[in-house]
């Protein structure tokens, strides 16, 4: 069994996944647009034909699943969930990824050593997605 996050971006999915690929590395392994799908009906607003119905970004065996959501849906609010990255003992990589995710976003807690021995920080990225980045000493 795998549990994978599925994020909806209210029309900014392609931009978000390109950002995550640049921050985390990884590769887009699936990208399906509304155009040509069963959702491509006369009721679909024309500006949504090129939006993302479903996409998958794979990063070191893990996947982030994502979509633009449904046309007319409320703007996504990421509340009550945080994506956690554990970078083992690679503090330089943790710093690089933390700083990349923070670009255009908001640092909630700087990446720094914590009382339990690991370095950990929290950031909300430019799309509103909260992240925790940690690594062992």
Secondary structure, DSSP 8 states (H G I E B T S, - for coil): -----EEE-TT-HHHHHHHHHHHH--EEEEEEESTTSTT-STTS-GGGTTSEEEEEEEETTEEEEEE---TT-------S--EEEE-TT-HHHHHHHHHHHHTTSEEEEEEEE-TTSSEEEEEE-TTS-EEEEEE--
